[in-house]
Amino acid sequence: ANKIAIPSAAKVCCNFPETLKSLPEGKAVLTGSPIRQELLSGNKIAAMDMCHFTSDKPVILVIGGSQGSVAVNDAVRGILPELLKKYQVIHLCGKGKLDSTKTGYIQFEYVKKELADLFALADVCISRAGANAICELLALRKPNLLIPLSANASRGDQILNAESFENQGFSEVLTEENLAPTIILPIIDKLYEKRADYVAAMEKSGQSDAISKITSLIEEVTSGKN
């Protein structure tokens, strides 16, 4: 569909700087992806009340994708005793994937409007690497650990997404094969301790504020300015 549409397009918006070289020069514009604007207005206090958390420990938000990821769920639950010594953990684990044997943290199968509040409360996030999910993390300036779907389970797009964000200094990345406790725990600590560095890199990104960039391009093209 892209190959058919691009010759007729005045401008082509894309998510990642690596994509620019594959698009026609003069048409390609790095805009990032539009995100749900309601995510930008989360209420940290509401999330703290919802989760019954306190203000004395930082918060990790774990997002395993809309269906929940067995690999991500298992990795997080496997290190809970160590995580809970330093952090409070919110786990969006997917429908039917709650684990009643694990205590001391909050689990949800799925959330809707509450997601904005949970994002506002989170200090760092652990997530799959779908394009929409990571663009939300970027827009919200959330330091993150990305665990992309493996090449065996996908077309490999999440691996490329994660590599791009890692190269730009927005994220840390682990493959499913490297989810050992001795590896994942130090990375989470690094994310929190150096969170200001990740936020600073995100603030310099050309992939933020996608909605205003795209609407400005539409106005330029339709007004004949470009």
C-alpha positions, 0 to 999 in steps of 0.5 A: 500500500505504501509503494502504491501511495507514495508516488502520489503523495506530496509528503510522507510522514514516518516514525523513525529516522532510519526510514528517511533513507528509504523514502523519496528525498523531499517528500519524507518528513520525520514526524513520529506517530500521533498518540492518544491525547488523553494520555498526556493528562494523567493524574498521578495522585489518582493512580496512587490511590487506585494502586494503594501505593505510597510516595516512598518508592519509585514505580515501575509500569509493566505493559505486556501488549494488548494480549499480555506477553507470557515472556514479559509476565514470567520475567517480571514475576520471576524477579518480584522479590528483588524488585519489591525491595526498591520499587512498587510495580504495576503490571498490565498482564493481559486477559486471563493472565493474573497470577493469584500466587504473587502478592505485594504488587498490583496486577490488572488484566487490562485498563482503559481510561486509567492508563493515563493515570498509571503512566503519570505515576510511573518512573520507568516502564517495561514494554513490548516494542510495537510502534504505537506503544513506544511512541507513547513512551516517547511522548510521555518521556518515560525511560523504558526497557523494551522487550521486542517480539522475537523474529520467530514470533513476528515479522521483526518490526519490533526488533527494528523499533527497539533498536532505533529507540536504543540508538537514539538514547530513549530506551534499553533493550533486551531480547526474550532470550536474555531475560535472566534475572542477573541481566534484567535487574541491573538494567532496571536500576540503570533506567531509574538511576539515569532516568534524567539522561533518557528524558533529556534524549527524548526531549531533543527528539524530532519524533515528538508532537506528531499531531501538530507536525502532521496537521501543519504539513496538511495545511501547507500542502492544501494551501499550496505553500509546499 
